[in-house]
Amino acid sequence: MTDNVWVCKQNMELEEKIIKQFCAAGRWEKVIWCDNELIRPKRQTSVEGINEFKLHKNNNIPKEINDKISKKTLQYIIFASRNSKLGGFDYDNRTNDDYINIFNLLSAYTYDKLCKNDISLVIFNRAPHYEGDYILYLLAKELNIKTLIMQQSLIPNKFFYFFDTQDFGLFNTSNTKFEDAKDFVVDNNFEKDLFYMKSVLKPDKKQKLFRDEYHLLKDLILNKLGLHSLFIYNKKKSFKKNKSAHTAENPDMNKNFIYFPLHLQPELTTSLYGGLYYDQLLAVEQLKQIIPSDWAIYLKENPKQNYFMRGPWFFERLSKMEGVYYLDNTIDTYLLMNKCKAVATITGTAGWEAVTGGKPVIIFGWGTWYKSLPGVFEMSKDFNLKEVIEYKIDHDELVSSVFDLTRKMGDGIIYNSYSKLYPKYNEKNNEEVVITSLTKILYP
């Protein structure tokens, strides 16, 4: 069987090798290799694709398909709002009407491109959570086009693969069996080597004090953003003011409490995998309803979080929650894990840290990769807090479950930055390993 393929471009050198190999083997005939993020052109977006989008005419999507994907407009806006031309963590000046018009323009273009090229397979090396990749995914599903989704894992040299976004965490569509991660050690402690957190900068007070003013002045002089620079500046100042006003210092560690480390937003972990709990305070509100009245919930902000999704109404809502405390970033997260009754998260890595250190975890998001491990409890209408608190994690059982999970994961590194977790990484060897994995997954 030969496929016509749309590879959603991310890892250019590796994907180029994959495409060349599968075409030479006669597996792939026609290949589209672009990221489809035509509204916010990025380095890997082709000039041809941008021009093709600009010249595209008419909306040819059949009504029955259009009616279905239009129901996803709110989810699309959630993704699109973090796809600003200014970057992933700044608001631009598009309105909801703009988003709806762009949604329809990009949908029409993508539909015609899929049909014109008779695409039978779409490949994502991360779950769709921007504008173009999400529309591509929606239309591929409606057209019954096979969608392979991959996502790199914190387990060295292993990546998740699945064929439907809703299957992340369950992995029922991950039917190809691989060798387990034999060299991986599941440490029986909270602390993990999270390389992506090492980039959190701690500028001195003078730099921090005048940084926003510097950027505002620079943007105004260069006329980079026009008056929108003032909008962003005010958002930043408001966030810092509200954060300072609502921060609780010196939390009582002897009190019964649930530790809830907040996710960095916007990110895939909440915008897609969180479902309704993209709204993190909704999870906090629901958690508050099931814990004893004399218990507390300690929230700790992600150190990378900026003003995005942390406006004044966020803090107004937070202030109305009795027994919920917004803690200073300097309080040690592992001390909080050690002292709490349980850790709560939407889908975060903090849950993985907690459960491997012997602390039960409450998860809210459907897309949590470690949801099948012992000691992890999903929020539901039948949720039993007593069962969570009394649960004793057997580390050997946990390790066994982790290795069972790794057998459902492909071998290789599809995100270059994750090579830091794998001392044996070799670029040439990795290309061969990933191609072998994809061959087993796609053409067993």
C-alpha positions as CSV (number, residue, x, y, z in Angstrom):
1,M,0.0,0.0,0.0
2,T,1.3,3.5,-0.9
3,D,0.3,6.6,1.0
4,N,0.0,10.2,0.1
5,V,1.2,12.0,3.2
6,W,1.0,15.3,4.9
7,V,3.9,15.6,7.4
8,C,3.3,18.5,9.7
9,K,6.7,20.1,9.7
10,Q,8.6,20.4,13.1
11,N,11.9,18.6,13.1
12,M,13.3,19.5,9.7
13,E,16.4,17.4,9.4
14,L,15.0,14.3,10.9
15,E,11.7,14.6,8.9
16,E,13.6,15.1,5.7
17,K,15.4,11.8,6.3
18,I,12.2,10.0,7.1
19,I,10.4,11.3,4.0
20,K,13.4,10.3,1.8
21,Q,13.5,6.8,3.3
22,F,9.8,6.0,3.0
23,C,9.6,7.4,-0.5
24,A,12.6,5.3,-1.6
25,A,11.0,2.2,-0.1
26,G,7.8,2.9,-2.1
27,R,5.7,3.4,1.0
28,W,5.0,7.1,0.3
29,E,4.2,8.6,-3.1
30,K,3.2,12.2,-2.8
31,V,4.4,14.2,0.3
32,I,3.3,17.6,1.6
33,W,5.8,18.9,4.1
34,C,4.6,22.1,5.8
35,D,3.3,23.1,9.2
36,N,0.1,24.8,8.0
37,E,0.6,27.7,10.5
38,L,-0.1,30.3,7.8
39,I,-1.6,32.9,10.0
40,R,1.6,33.3,12.0
41,P,4.3,32.4,9.5
42,K,7.3,30.7,11.1
43,R,10.7,29.8,9.8
44,Q,9.6,26.4,8.6
45,T,6.4,27.7,6.8
46,S,7.0,27.6,3.0
47,V,6.6,30.8,1.0
48,E,4.7,28.7,-1.6
49,G,2.2,27.7,1.1
50,I,1.7,31.3,2.2
51,N,1.1,32.4,-1.4
52,E,-1.2,29.4,-2.0
53,F,-3.3,30.4,1.0
54,K,-3.5,34.0,-0.1
55,L,-4.7,33.0,-3.6
56,H,-7.2,30.3,-2.4
57,K,-10.8,31.0,-3.4
58,N,-14.1,29.7,-2.1
59,N,-15.2,27.4,0.7
60,N,-15.9,23.9,-0.7
61,I,-16.3,22.1,2.6
62,P,-19.6,20.0,2.5
63,K,-22.2,21.3,4.9
64,E,-22.2,18.1,7.1
65,I,-18.4,18.4,7.6
66,N,-18.6,22.1,8.2
67,D,-21.3,21.8,10.7
68,K,-19.2,19.3,12.7
69,I,-15.9,21.2,12.7
70,S,-17.7,24.5,13.5
71,K,-18.7,23.1,16.9
72,K,-14.9,23.2,17.7
73,T,-14.6,26.9,17.2
74,L,-14.2,27.7,20.9
75,Q,-11.4,25.1,21.2
76,Y,-9.9,26.6,18.1
77,I,-10.0,30.1,19.7
78,I,-8.2,28.7,22.8
79,F,-5.4,27.5,20.5
80,A,-5.4,30.5,18.3
81,S,-5.1,33.0,21.1
82,R,-1.6,31.6,21.9
83,N,-0.6,31.6,18.2
84,S,0.0,35.4,18.2
85,K,2.4,37.0,15.8
86,L,4.1,38.3,18.9
87,G,4.9,34.9,20.2
88,G,3.2,32.1,22.2
89,F,2.8,34.0,25.4
90,D,1.5,37.4,24.3
91,Y,-1.9,38.5,23.3
92,D,-2.3,40.1,19.9
93,N,-5.2,42.4,18.9
94,R,-7.4,39.9,17.1
95,T,-11.1,39.8,18.1
96,N,-13.4,36.8,18.4
97,D,-14.9,37.8,15.0
98,D,-11.4,37.7,13.5
99,Y,-10.8,34.2,14.9
100,I,-14.0,32.9,13.4
101,N,-13.2,34.4,10.0
102,I,-9.7,33.0,10.1
103,F,-11.0,29.6,11.2
104,N,-13.2,29.4,8.1
105,L,-10.5,30.7,5.7
106,L,-7.9,28.2,7.0
107,S,-10.4,25.4,7.1
108,A,-11.4,25.9,3.5
109,Y,-7.8,26.1,2.4
110,T,-6.8,22.9,4.3
111,Y,-9.9,20.9,3.1
112,D,-9.1,21.6,-0.5
113,K,-5.4,20.8,0.0
114,L,-6.2,17.4,1.6
115,C,-8.7,16.5,-1.2
116,K,-6.6,17.9,-4.1
117,N,-3.6,15.8,-3.0
118,D,-5.6,12.7,-2.1
119,I,-3.9,12.6,1.4
120,S,-4.3,9.2,3.1
121,L,-2.0,9.8,6.1
122,V,-1.3,12.9,8.3
123,I,1.7,12.8,10.7
124,F,2.1,15.1,13.7
125,N,5.2,15.0,15.9
126,R,3.2,16.6,18.7
127,A,-0.5,16.7,19.5
128,P,-2.2,19.5,17.5
129,H,-2.6,22.6,19.7
130,Y,-2.1,25.6,17.4
131,E,-4.3,27.1,14.7
132,G,-3.2,25.2,11.5
133,D,-2.4,21.9,13.0
134,Y,-5.7,21.7,14.9
135,I,-7.7,22.5,11.8
136,L,-5.7,19.9,9.8
137,Y,-6.4,17.3,12.5
138,L,-10.2,18.1,12.6
139,L,-10.6,17.8,8.8
140,A,-8.4,14.7,8.5
141,K,-10.7,13.0,11.1
142,E,-13.8,14.0,9.3
143,L,-12.4,12.7,6.0
144,N,-11.4,9.4,7.6
145,I,-7.7,10.1,6.9
146,K,-5.3,8.2,9.2
147,T,-3.6,10.5,11.7
148,L,-0.5,9.4,13.5
149,I,0.4,11.6,16.5
150,M,3.7,11.4,18.3
151,Q,5.0,13.0,21.5
152,Q,8.4,12.8,23.1
153,S,8.5,11.3,26.6
154,L,10.5,12.1,29.7
155,I,11.5,8.4,29.6
156,P,14.8,8.6,27.7
157,N,14.8,7.5,24.0
158,K,11.1,6.8,24.0
159,F,8.2,8.6,22.4
160,F,4.4,8.1,22.7
161,Y,2.4,7.4,19.6
162,F,-1.4,7.3,19.1
163,F,-3.9,7.8,16.4
164,D,-6.5,9.9,18.1
165,T,-5.9,12.8,20.5
166,Q,-8.5,11.4,23.0
167,D,-6.4,8.3,23.3
168,F,-3.4,10.0,24.9
169,G,-3.0,8.5,28.4
170,L,-5.1,5.4,27.5
171,F,-3.0,4.4,24.4
172,N,-5.6,1.9,23.2
173,T,-4.5,2.6,19.6
174,S,-0.9,2.0,20.4
175,N,-0.9,-1.6,19.3
176,T,2.7,-2.1,18.1
177,K,4.8,-3.6,20.9
178,F,8.3,-2.4,21.6
179,E,11.0,-3.4,24.0
180,D,10.7,-1.8,27.4
181,A,13.1,0.9,28.5
182,K,15.5,-1.4,30.2
183,D,18.0,1.2,31.1
184,F,15.5,3.6,32.7
185,V,15.6,3.9,36.5
186,V,12.5,5.1,38.3
187,D,13.9,6.9,41.3
188,N,11.9,6.5,44.5
189,N,11.9,10.3,45.2
190,F,10.2,13.5,44.1
191,E,13.1,15.2,42.4
192,K,13.6,14.6,38.7
193,D,16.1,16.0,36.2
194,L,13.7,18.3,34.2
195,F,16.1,20.0,31.8
196,Y,13.5,22.4,30.5
197,M,13.1,24.0,33.9
198,K,16.8,24.8,34.1
199,S,16.3,27.7,31.7
200,V,14.3,29.6,34.3
201,L,16.2,32.9,34.7
202,K,16.5,34.8,37.9
203,P,17.6,38.3,36.9
204,D,18.8,40.7,39.6
205,K,16.3,43.2,41.0
206,K,17.4,46.1,38.9
207,Q,17.0,44.2,35.7
208,K,13.6,42.9,36.8
209,L,12.4,46.3,37.9
210,F,13.0,48.1,34.6
211,R,12.7,45.2,32.2
212,D,9.1,46.0,31.2
213,E,9.8,49.7,30.9
214,Y,12.8,49.0,28.6
215,H,10.7,46.8,26.3
216,L,7.9,49.3,26.2
217,L,10.3,52.1,25.2
218,K,12.0,50.0,22.6
219,D,8.7,48.9,21.0
220,L,7.4,52.5,20.9
221,I,10.6,53.9,19.4
222,L,10.7,51.1,16.8
223,N,7.0,51.3,16.3
224,K,7.0,47.5,16.4
225,L,3.6,47.1,17.9
226,G,2.2,50.6,17.9
227,L,-0.2,51.4,20.8
228,H,-0.5,47.6,21.4
229,S,2.8,47.9,23.3
230,L,0.9,49.9,26.0
231,F,-1.7,47.2,26.2
232,I,0.9,44.5,26.8
233,Y,2.8,46.7,29.2
234,N,-0.3,47.3,31.3
235,K,-1.1,43.6,31.3
236,K,2.4,42.8,32.7
237,K,2.2,45.5,35.4
238,S,-1.3,44.4,36.4
239,F,-0.2,40.8,36.7
240,K,2.8,41.6,38.9
241,K,0.6,43.8,41.1
242,N,-2.1,41.2,41.5
243,K,0.4,38.4,42.1
244,S,2.1,40.4,44.9
245,A,-1.3,41.3,46.5
246,H,-2.6,37.8,46.6
247,T,0.5,35.9,47.5
248,A,0.4,34.2,50.9
249,E,3.6,33.9,52.8
250,N,4.7,31.4,55.4
251,P,2.1,28.6,54.8
252,D,1.4,26.3,57.7
253,M,3.1,23.1,56.8
254,N,1.5,21.2,59.7
255,K,-2.0,21.9,58.3
256,N,-3.8,19.2,56.2
257,F,-3.5,20.4,52.7
258,I,-3.6,19.5,49.0
259,Y,-0.7,20.8,46.9
260,F,-1.7,22.1,43.5
261,P,1.2,23.4,41.4
262,L,-0.3,25.5,38.6
263,H,0.6,24.8,34.9
264,L,2.4,27.2,32.7
265,Q,-0.1,28.5,30.3
266,P,-0.8,28.5,27.5
267,E,0.6,25.1,26.8
268,L,-0.5,21.8,25.3
269,T,-0.8,20.2,28.7
270,T,-3.9,22.3,29.5
271,S,-5.1,23.8,26.2
272,L,-5.7,20.3,24.7
273,Y,-5.2,17.7,27.3
274,G,-6.9,19.6,30.1
275,G,-10.3,19.7,28.4
276,L,-12.6,21.8,30.6
277,Y,-9.8,22.2,33.0
278,Y,-7.9,24.4,30.6
279,D,-9.6,26.7,33.2
280,Q,-7.4,25.7,36.1
281,L,-9.4,27.5,38.7
282,L,-12.4,25.3,37.8
283,A,-10.3,22.3,39.0
284,V,-9.4,24.2,42.2
285,E,-13.1,25.1,42.9
286,Q,-14.2,21.5,42.4
287,L,-11.4,20.2,44.6
288,K,-12.4,22.6,47.3
289,Q,-15.9,21.1,47.3
290,I,-14.6,17.6,48.2
291,I,-12.0,18.2,50.8
292,P,-12.8,18.8,54.5
293,S,-13.6,22.4,55.4
294,D,-10.6,22.7,57.7
295,W,-8.2,21.6,54.9
296,A,-6.3,24.0,52.7
297,I,-5.3,24.0,49.0
298,Y,-1.8,25.4,48.4
299,L,-1.3,26.8,44.9
300,K,2.1,27.5,43.5
301,E,2.6,29.4,40.3
302,N,4.8,28.0,37.6
303,P,8.0,30.2,37.6
304,K,7.8,30.7,33.9
305,Q,4.2,32.1,34.0
306,N,3.6,35.6,32.7
307,Y,0.5,37.8,32.4
308,F,-1.1,35.5,29.9
309,M,-4.3,34.0,31.4
310,R,-3.6,35.7,34.7
311,G,-5.7,38.8,34.4
312,P,-7.5,40.7,37.2
313,W,-10.5,38.5,37.0
314,F,-8.4,35.4,37.6
315,F,-7.3,36.9,40.9
316,E,-10.8,38.2,41.7
317,R,-12.1,34.6,41.4
318,L,-9.1,33.3,43.4
319,S,-9.8,35.7,46.2
320,K,-13.3,34.3,46.7
321,M,-12.0,30.8,47.5
322,E,-11.8,30.3,51.2
323,G,-8.9,28.0,52.3
324,V,-7.1,28.4,49.0
325,Y,-3.7,30.0,49.2
326,Y,-1.5,31.3,46.3
327,L,2.1,30.8,47.5
328,D,5.3,32.5,46.7
329,N,7.4,31.0,44.0
330,T,10.4,30.7,46.4
331,I,8.7,28.0,48.5
332,D,10.3,24.7,47.7
333,T,7.9,22.5,45.6
334,Y,9.4,19.3,47.0
335,L,8.8,20.4,50.6
336,L,5.2,21.0,49.7
337,M,5.0,17.5,48.1
338,N,6.5,16.0,51.1
339,K,4.1,17.7,53.6
340,C,0.9,17.5,51.6
341,K,-1.8,14.8,51.8
342,A,-1.9,14.5,48.0
343,V,-0.8,16.4,44.9
344,A,-3.4,17.7,42.5
345,T,-2.7,18.7,38.9
346,I,-4.4,18.9,35.5
347,T,-1.9,16.8,33.6
348,G,1.4,18.1,34.9
349,T,4.8,16.6,35.4
350,A,4.4,17.4,39.1
351,G,2.1,14.4,39.3
352,W,4.8,12.1,37.9
353,E,7.2,13.5,40.4
354,A,4.8,13.0,43.2
355,V,3.7,9.4,42.4
356,T,7.2,8.2,41.9
357,G,8.1,9.7,45.2
358,G,5.2,7.8,46.9
359,K,2.6,10.5,47.1
360,P,-0.9,9.9,45.6
361,V,-2.0,12.2,42.8
362,I,-5.3,13.6,41.7
363,I,-5.6,14.5,38.0
364,F,-8.3,16.5,36.3
365,G,-7.2,16.4,32.6
366,W,-8.1,13.5,30.4
367,G,-4.7,13.6,28.6
368,T,-2.4,12.6,31.4
369,W,0.3,10.2,30.1
370,Y,0.9,8.5,33.5
371,K,-2.9,8.1,34.4
372,S,-2.7,4.3,34.3
373,L,0.0,4.1,37.1
374,P,-0.9,3.0,40.6
375,G,-1.5,6.0,43.0
376,V,-3.0,8.2,40.2
377,F,-6.7,9.1,40.7
378,E,-8.9,10.8,38.1
379,M,-11.5,13.4,39.3
380,S,-15.0,12.0,38.6
381,K,-18.5,12.0,40.1
382,D,-17.5,8.9,42.1
383,F,-14.3,10.4,43.4
384,N,-13.4,9.2,46.9
385,L,-10.9,11.4,48.8
386,K,-10.5,8.9,51.6
387,E,-9.4,6.2,49.1
388,V,-6.8,8.6,47.7
389,I,-5.3,9.7,51.1
390,E,-5.1,6.1,52.4
391,Y,-3.6,4.7,49.2
392,K,-0.1,3.3,49.8
393,I,2.1,3.2,46.6
394,D,4.1,0.1,46.2
395,H,7.2,1.3,44.3
396,D,8.0,-2.1,42.8
397,E,4.4,-2.3,41.4
398,L,4.8,1.3,40.1
399,V,8.0,0.4,38.3
400,S,6.4,-2.6,36.7
401,S,3.5,-0.4,35.5
402,V,6.0,2.1,34.0
403,F,7.8,-0.6,32.1
404,D,4.5,-2.0,30.8
405,L,3.7,1.5,29.5
406,T,7.1,1.8,27.8
407,R,6.3,-1.2,25.7
408,K,3.6,0.9,24.0
409,M,6.2,3.6,23.1
410,G,8.3,4.0,20.1
411,D,12.1,4.1,20.2
412,G,14.0,7.2,19.4
413,I,14.0,11.0,19.9
414,I,11.8,13.1,17.7
415,Y,12.4,16.4,19.7
416,N,16.1,17.3,19.6
417,S,16.1,18.9,23.1
418,Y,15.1,15.6,24.7
419,S,18.5,14.1,23.7
420,K,19.7,15.7,26.9
421,L,18.0,12.8,28.7
422,Y,19.8,10.2,26.7
423,P,23.6,10.1,27.1
424,K,23.9,7.5,24.3
425,Y,22.3,9.8,21.8
426,N,23.8,9.8,18.3
427,E,22.2,11.7,15.5
428,K,22.8,9.2,12.7
429,N,21.8,6.2,14.9
430,N,18.7,8.0,16.1
431,E,17.5,8.6,12.5
432,E,17.7,4.8,11.9
433,V,15.9,4.0,15.2
434,V,13.1,6.4,14.6
435,I,12.6,5.2,11.0
436,T,12.5,1.6,12.2
437,S,9.9,2.6,14.9
438,L,7.7,4.4,12.4
439,T,7.9,1.4,10.0
440,K,6.7,-0.9,12.7
441,I,3.9,1.5,13.7
442,L,2.6,2.4,10.3
443,Y,3.3,-0.8,8.3
444,P,3.4,-3.7,10.7
